[in-house]
Every structure is written in C-alpha cells, then in structure tokens.
Amino acid sequence: MPQGSRTSRGKPIVNLFPLSEGEKINAILPVKEFDENHFVFMATAMGTVKKTALVEFSNPRKSGIIAINLDEGDYLIGAEVTNGTQDIVLVSNGGKAVWFDEEDVRAMGRNTRGVRGMKIAKDQQVLSLLVAENDQQTVLVATENGFGKRTVLADFRHSGRGTQGVKAIAISERNGMVVAARLVNDEDEIMLITTGGVLIRTRVKEIRELGRATQGVTLINLGDGEKLSGLEKVVETDDEEEA
C-alpha cells in the first residue's frame, strides 16, 4: 500500500487489487499477526454468517483468495476480526436485531458458505454486523427519514442465531426503513450523511437512550426529497485532538 500525505489523492484500489465487474471493497481489517486464536467473522445481506480462523488467510495471493461462498444475489455486508467469545449483533433494515454468542457459530474453512445467522422477511436485508465487547455498549439505530435512537445492548434479549430477532426500532411511515446501526459509547461522536450531500456531526451523549420498541427521536432535519443515507463514528486524528 503506497504511503501518501494527508492531502494526496491516493491510488485506485483496482490498481492494487484486481476486482471483478460489480465488485467493491466492503471491509478493511488491520491484522498484526495471523494467529490461531482469532477469526474473521462475516455476515451477508441475506442473513448468512461465517467464522474462519484468521490463520487461514496468512498466505494471500495477488489475485485474492476466497473468504466465503455466496448464494446468487447475496453479498457481504460486514467482516470483523474476533476472538471467538464475543457477542454478535445483526441488524436488518426492517428494524429487527438478532443477538447471539459467537460460540454458536463453529469455525469453517474459507471455501464454504456459512450458516444462517438471521431469518429475514421478504424484501428486507441485514444491514449491519456488530461485534460487542460487553452488554453495556449501546446500539445506535438510524432510519432513512432522519430518526434514530440508542439502546443499551443489555435491554435486548439473546434471541438466538437463525431467528428473526427482536424489534430494535419501530418501522413506520414516520421513520422509514433502517439505514445504519453502530455500537457507540457516550464519548463517541457520529457523522450523519444525507442523500443531498449534507453532513452533520453530533455527540452520541446528546441522543437520549430509549427502549427497544420506541420510534426514536430526530437525529437530523432533512430537506424536501432528502433521505438519511448513513452514519459513521468519527475517528479523531492527532491534529484534531491537539487542536
């Protein structure tokens, strides 16, 4: 990976990694050591999950290596490095969340499909793969009409792998569909992005905690015809922290 300055444009990914037509980068996982005690945990839009030992990725090829076999029409929505004992949360655009133990998914080889992680309703999909350290972290869910809420993970119940899960936020004409879900803490800040190109930065602690089945509060005021397209946690740079 070529190193550049903060203001440099960078190199196209396709020059570094040969992508197939319609393929795009979905996740970047920093890895210091390919050991046997960590795993790559993956989730797909249709609710399949898979766990593969990190050591199986220790001999990559320039053309890439298979990480998961996908059903027709399915695609990867997230990948994380795990330690084998963490809490897994899948959130769908229909406002449902499944919470289960990572131990419920056995490790598989790279060239396999995986197992069902979440049962999803017709015309819905899994949006987010969240890997929690403990049940005191909060799940922040945002909907396309600019509403959202955060709920302590402990308020959810272990619905079990392969189920439809429990309601994370009420889906309604007011809220619209879910567009993003993230694990956050009080000290975090988030960036909200709209389809009109507007970016709003706000502190997580300014969003009050609510119960699972509630409709949530306004996260951002949208213009006519605008939708919330996503949210991301803000990662502070050294320059920003010094300032």
C-alpha positions in Angstrom: 0.0 0.0 0.0 1.7 3.3 -1.1 2.1 5.9 1.6 0.8 9.4 0.9 0.4 12.7 2.6 -2.9 13.8 4.3 -3.9 15.8 1.2 -2.7 13.4 -1.5 -5.3 11.8 -3.7 -4.2 8.1 -3.3 -4.2 5.2 -5.7 -7.3 3.5 -7.1 -8.0 0.2 -5.3 -8.3 -1.5 -8.6 -4.6 -0.9 -9.3 -3.7 -2.7 -6.1 -6.3 -5.5 -6.0 -8.0 -6.8 -9.2 -11.8 -6.5 -8.7 -14.3 -8.3 -10.8 -17.1 -6.4 -12.6 -19.5 -5.0 -10.0 -17.3 -6.0 -7.1 -16.3 -3.4 -4.4 -14.3 -3.3 -1.2 -16.6 -3.9 1.8 -14.3 -4.1 4.8 -10.7 -3.4 5.8 -9.3 -5.4 8.7 -6.0 -4.4 10.2 -4.1 -7.5 11.3 -0.8 -7.7 13.2 -0.5 -11.4 13.4 -2.3 -14.3 11.7 -2.7 -16.5 14.8 -5.0 -19.4 15.5 -6.8 -17.7 18.4 -8.6 -15.1 16.2 -11.2 -15.4 13.5 -12.6 -13.4 10.6 -16.4 -13.2 11.2 -18.5 -12.4 8.2 -22.2 -11.6 7.5 -24.2 -11.3 4.3 -27.3 -9.3 3.3 -29.4 -12.5 3.2 -28.5 -13.3 6.8 -25.7 -15.9 6.4 -22.8 -15.7 8.9 -19.5 -17.5 8.8 -16.4 -17.7 11.1 -13.0 -18.7 9.7 -9.7 -18.9 11.6 -7.5 -15.9 10.9 -4.5 -18.2 10.2 -6.3 -19.4 7.0 -5.7 -16.0 5.5 -2.0 -15.9 6.2 -0.9 -16.8 2.6 -2.8 -14.4 0.3 -2.3 -14.2 -3.4 -2.2 -11.1 -5.5 -5.5 -12.1 -7.2 -7.1 -12.6 -3.7 -8.4 -15.8 -2.0 -11.9 -17.0 -1.4 -13.2 -16.0 2.0 -16.9 -17.1 1.7 -19.1 -18.8 -1.0 -22.1 -16.6 -1.7 -25.6 -17.6 -2.8 -26.8 -16.0 -6.0 -27.9 -12.4 -5.3 -26.3 -12.3 -1.9 -23.3 -10.2 -0.9 -21.1 -9.5 2.1 -22.2 -6.6 4.4 -19.6 -6.8 7.0 -16.4 -8.6 8.3 -14.7 -8.2 11.7 -11.7 -9.8 13.4 -13.0 -11.6 16.6 -11.5 -13.6 19.5 -14.1 -16.4 19.4 -16.0 -15.4 22.5 -17.6 -12.1 21.6 -21.3 -11.0 21.3 -22.6 -10.8 17.7 -25.5 -8.5 16.7 -27.1 -8.4 13.3 -29.5 -5.5 12.4 -31.9 -5.6 9.5 -33.3 -2.7 7.5 -36.7 -3.8 8.9 -35.7 -2.7 12.4 -35.0 -6.2 13.8 -31.9 -7.2 15.7 -30.5 -10.7 16.5 -28.1 -11.1 19.3 -26.2 -14.4 19.9 -22.9 -15.7 21.2 -20.0 -16.1 18.7 -19.5 -19.6 20.1 -22.8 -20.5 18.4 -21.0 -20.4 15.1 -18.4 -23.1 14.5 -15.3 -22.3 12.6 -15.3 -23.3 8.9 -12.8 -23.3 6.0 -12.5 -20.5 3.6 -14.3 -22.2 0.7 -17.6 -22.7 2.4 -21.0 -21.0 2.6 -21.6 -20.5 6.3 -24.8 -20.9 8.4 -27.9 -18.9 9.0 -27.4 -16.0 11.3 -30.7 -14.2 10.9 -34.1 -15.0 9.4 -35.2 -12.0 7.4 -38.6 -11.0 6.0 -39.2 -10.8 2.3 -37.7 -7.7 0.6 -35.6 -7.0 3.7 -31.9 -7.5 4.3 -29.2 -7.4 7.0 -27.5 -4.0 7.2 -25.0 -4.2 10.0 -22.7 -6.7 11.7 -21.9 -5.5 15.2 -19.3 -7.2 17.4 -19.7 -6.2 21.0 -17.2 -6.5 23.9 -19.9 -6.4 26.6 -23.7 -5.8 27.0 -23.3 -2.3 28.3 -22.4 -0.9 24.9 -25.3 0.9 23.2 -26.7 0.2 19.8 -27.4 3.3 17.8 -30.0 2.8 15.0 -30.9 5.4 12.4 -33.7 5.5 9.8 -34.0 7.0 6.4 -36.3 9.8 7.5 -33.8 11.2 10.0 -34.9 9.5 13.2 -33.0 7.2 15.5 -32.3 6.0 19.0 -29.8 4.3 21.1 -30.5 1.4 23.4 -28.2 -0.5 25.8 -27.5 -3.9 24.4 -28.5 -5.5 27.8 -32.1 -4.3 27.1 -32.2 -6.7 24.1 -32.5 -10.4 24.7 -30.4 -13.2 23.3 -32.8 -14.2 20.6 -30.5 -16.9 19.3 -28.8 -17.5 15.9 -31.1 -18.1 13.0 -34.2 -16.3 14.4 -36.0 -13.1 13.2 -34.7 -11.4 16.3 -36.4 -8.7 18.3 -37.5 -5.1 17.4 -34.6 -2.6 17.6 -36.7 0.3 16.4 -40.3 0.8 15.3 -40.5 0.9 11.5 -43.3 3.3 10.4 -44.4 5.8 7.8 -42.8 8.5 10.1 -39.4 6.6 10.4 -39.0 4.8 7.2 -36.6 1.9 6.9 -33.4 1.5 8.9 -30.2 2.7 7.1 -27.5 2.1 9.6 -26.7 0.7 13.1 -23.5 1.1 15.1 -22.1 0.3 18.5 -21.3 3.5 20.3 -20.3 4.9 23.7 -21.1 8.2 25.4 -17.8 9.7 24.4 -18.2 9.0 20.7 -19.2 11.4 18.0 -21.0 10.5 14.8 -21.3 11.9 11.3 -24.8 11.8 9.7 -24.8 11.8 5.9 -27.8 12.7 3.7 -28.6 11.9 0.0 -28.4 15.6 -0.6 -24.7 15.7 0.4 -25.3 17.3 3.8 -23.0 16.1 6.7 -23.9 16.7 10.4 -21.6 15.9 13.3 -23.1 15.3 16.7 -22.2 13.8 20.1 -23.7 10.5 21.0 -24.4 11.6 24.5 -26.8 14.2 23.1 -29.0 11.3 21.8 -31.0 10.0 24.8 -31.3 6.3 25.4 -34.7 4.7 24.7 -36.4 1.3 24.9 -36.2 -1.2 22.1 -39.7 -0.8 20.6 -39.9 3.0 20.6 -39.9 5.2 17.5 -36.9 7.3 18.4 -36.0 11.0 18.2 -35.0 13.3 15.5 -31.3 12.9 14.6 -31.2 15.3 11.6 -33.7 17.6 9.9 -34.0 16.7 6.2 -34.8 18.9 3.2 -37.6 18.1 0.7 -36.9 14.8 -1.1 -33.9 14.1 1.1 -33.1 10.9 3.0 -30.5 9.9 5.6 -28.2 7.6 3.8 -25.9 6.5 6.6 -23.9 7.3 9.7 -20.3 6.7 10.8 -18.4 7.1 14.0 -15.9 9.9 13.9 -12.3 8.9 14.3 -10.2 11.7 15.7 -6.8 12.4 14.2 -3.8 13.5 16.3 -4.1 17.0 14.8 -7.8 17.3 15.8 -7.1 16.1 19.4 -4.2 18.7 19.7 -6.5 21.4 18.4 
